[in-house]
Amino acid sequence: MTTEIEASQREKAYELLKADAQKILNLIEVQLENLTMPQCPVYEEVLDTQMFGLSREIDFAIRLGLIDEKEGKALLESLERQLSLLHEAVTRNK
């Protein structure tokens, strides 16, 4: 029974982290499309702050044993790749 609960908690933690990563992607997408250019200090500040916050969440989940380090790093790397592609697409179209 406790193994099932632990697995459920790990799955829930990972899903919450993925949702937070998606929120960051959506926030940056809206900001790039409507508000600022990627060279803007406000854009960079928001991106840095959000990425730092997510990295701290991931570190906390790793330390609690809710996700393993590989999963956490993969999640951050995936978000960074998506943000890079978004940045390239927006700057190409403007």
Helices and strands as residue ranges (DSSP letters): H 2-30, I 31-35, H 41-64, H 69-93
